[in-house]
Each structure stands twice: as C-alpha cells, then as structure tokens.
Amino acid sequence: MKRTTTASLLLLLALGLCGANRTGAFQDGKPQSDAKPQPPVRAATPKATPNYPLAALRREFGNSFPIPAGEKLEYEIKLSRFGVSFSLGVITFENLGAVSKPQNAVDQAAQEKKSEPLIKGMNVEYTPAPDEQLLHLRATAVSKGMLVAMFGVDVRDRFETLVDLRDFSARVSLKEMKEGKKNAVQTALFDRAEQQVKYLTTDLTKPGAAPRAKLLPRQDGMLGLLSAIYFVRLQKLKEGQMLVFPVSTDEENYTFEILVGKREKLKTDCGKIKTVRIEPKLFGPGRLITRQGQMTMWVSDDRKHTPLRTVAKTSSGTVTAKLLNFKNKCNIIEPDDEEKAEKTQKDD
C-alpha cells in the first residue's frame, strides 16, 4: 500500500491536498525497491483538458519578480470530521531570496575550501553553473494539537529547493524528515546535462546503511513540490484556463493541472478582499493523490497571489489551511464562524 509521511501530508494540506496515499521515502519502515533507470526524454506538449484552454506559462520575470525576498507565510492546518475541528500543525513558507555567488576567483576558491552545501544537510554535491541565477525557497512542517496530544506524533520536517530564475525550473531540492524515531534526508538533483532527476535517500538512523538512489526522466521546466507552489503564484491566472506543468516529487513524476476559477471576495477581519479561486486537479488514479477528493484555494488578486485559504474535501473529512499572519494578524473569517455570529445576532 502506498503511504506518505506525516510531514509530507502536512505540506500537501497547505496546498489543499488531504488524505494522500502515495509513494513515500519508506514503506513499513523499509526502503522500497529501486525502479530501473528510465531513459531521459524531452517534455512533450501537454494536452489541454477538455473544455479548458491551456494557459501560457510565465517563466521570465526580469527585474519584476513579484514575491519579495524575506516573505514568510504561516498556515494553520485543521481537520474537520463529524462537526468537530482539530488542529494538526503549522506550515511555514519562506522566500530566502537570491543565492549569493562568488564575485571573483578568490571568492570562488574560498567558497570551495569551506565545502559547505548551498542547502544545509544536502547529501549530494551540486555546483551551480556560472550563468545560473538561483532562488532559495524553504518550508517547514511542525505538528501540534491533536497529532501531539492524542497520537504523540512529533513532526519537525524541512523542505528546501533552489530554482533557476531564468526559467523557474528546479535545480535541486531537499526533504529532511524528522518524525518520531524516523530521520531521513532525500535530495533530488535535476540534472539538465543528462536530462534526469537523480534521487538519493539517506536513513540517518542507520549510519552504516547505503543510501538509496533512483533515476527518473527530467522534463524541461520541471519543478519540485515546493517550487510548484510558488510557480502557480507567478502566473497570470486568467479565468477558465488550465495551468499544466511537470513536477517530480517523492521519487515520482507527475503532470500538475490547476484550473483558474472566478474572482471572489473573501471575508476577513480586515474587510472583504479580492481573491482568485483556483482548483488543483490532483486527486484520482494516476495523480499525486490516488483517492477521490476535491480542493479549492483562494489567493489574493494582486501580483503576489498570496494563498489565503485552502479547503480540501474527501471521505475522510475536510482539511483547511488558513494563513495566520495575514496583514499584521488580521484574521480570515471561517464560514462556520460567520454563520455562528449571524445566528447569535438574530437570537439577540
């Protein structure tokens, strides 16, 4: 049976994806068998989903990159079942900004002498090309509430990625999983020369064990899961169009489809704000999440397209991800809270 780690689930919840049954780094505590390397292939032109035209993907930004360096977004993840809501954890997304590069041969030699990886804990070697312009993104997942109190699940996971700002394609990504007694690092190197995604997974609880390697074909413009979240924010988001792009995550390749919906107003303690409704089509057989479900995300209707609220519904319950630090702690009002407030006013 396919499974996902708790932290991966929390990250997916921030995207609006819940109850994932997909391939993770480990199954029943044992490394999964390696698949044979597949020959590298060039990206095929994606086919439009019936009745939805394909959106032209935006990949070049010049000096007008809309998401500021230093941006930090925190989301609370809740699960609702049978009318009861439980807090699961907090996801934090950070744009750490451009990666500083040596300005001369002396700086280059000094950096090589330090032998420090661009991402802490990375278990592969990666040296960017001189012409690459790298952006550093990070996300952390920390469990709280029901996961800790009732199930004793302590999650402190970290996800980092470097993307090339010339086309916003992933260059290398890291996932560090700290969940109870489990501690593993998985790195994906997006090799342009060989057109492969090279996965290497190290079980840190077994120092003597050899890491597991897996090769997958790389497609042009391919993203990781974390960079895919930011990539959607960078698009123009025209109503009725479908965003289609390749993603590699957790040792599997996928085609993501994101339907752009209507402009809507979201009620918050700061007043009603304009948003764009988007629907990731990632549930179902052959997709990122194999079970059936529906998800909706609301992002701000401006250049940043900041995710404000996400709702995912499956037979297991409803999962919500709500931005905590919205406009200096102005709160997004949940529909249930709004209904309760209106009922109280009527009773008074």
Secondary structure, 3 states (H helix, E strand, C coil): CCCCCHHHHHHHHHHCCCCCCCCCCEECCEECCCCCCCCCCCCCCCCCCCCCCECCCCCCCCCCCCCCCCCEEEEEEEEEECCEEEEEEEEEEEEEEECCCCCCHHHHHHHHHHCCCCCCCCCCCCCCCCCCCEEEEEEEEEECCHHHHCCCCCEEEEEEEEEECCCCEEEEEEEEEEECCEEEEEEEEEECCCCEEEEEEEECCCCCCCCEEEEEECCCCCECHHHHHHHHHCCCCCCCCEEEEEEEECCEEEEEEEEEEEEEEEEECCEEEEEEEEEECCECCCCCECCCCEEEEEEECCCCCCEEEEEEEECCEEEEEEECCCCCCCCECCHHHHHHHHHHHHHC
